[in-house]
Each structure stands twice: as structure tokens, then as C-alpha cells.
Amino acid sequence: MNVHDLAHGLSRGLNNSAEYRNYQEALSKIKGNKDKEGILTNLRKQQMEIQALQMMGKEVPPEKMTQLQKASEVLSFNPDIKEFLEAEYHLGTILGDIQKIISEAVELWYPEM
């Protein structure tokens, strides 16, 4: 069987998966709602800022962690955003598993750093 055919089959399988359908359904409750989009965008921005600091080996200021914690607490009051993040997590897990399986199937060379 052709590898491209297998990839297309995987694509169809993902599109028909419960994880992707749940993600799409949860996303439809967020898109177009400026308040929900704003809350989610703010949370993502704060997460990315903290991750960037951590990746550079810098200490994360306590106030940034407090801001992120407060933004995360808002999620408990917004079930649509919470549902979206959970669906996104589950879809991401599936995609990560697929990436791992594919990576294990082929041996790639990476220069030593």
C-alpha cells in the first residue's frame, strides 16, 4: 500500500474520531463570541510568556504566576472554555501519540548539539 494512501486514511480517521468531533463542537461554542475568545486569548498569551521565560532559563516573576492562576480560575466559571481546553487536550494527546508512532517507525539522524 502507498504511504500517501495510508496518510489520507489516517486523515480521514482523525476527521471521524470522537476527539476531533468533540474539539470541533467545543470550538463552535467559542468562535464568534468575543468575550470567550478574549478570555482564551489572554490565557494563551500568559501561558506563552511564562513558557518563554522558562525555556530561556529565567525565573518566572511571582506576579506572572498569580496572573495566570487568576486567569485559570476564570475557566471554572466558563464551562464552554473549560470544555474546549479539555477537548483540545484530548485531541493533542492523539496527535502526539501519532507523531510518536511515526517517529519510532523511521530512524532520523540529528546532529549532536
Buried (B, 14 or more C-beta within 10 A) or exposed (E): EEEEEEEEEEEEEBEEBEBBEBBEEBBEBBEEBEEBEEBBEBBEEBEEBBEEBEEEEEEBEEEBEEBBEEBBEBBEEBEBBBBBBEBBEBBEEBEEEEEEEEEEEEEEEEEEE
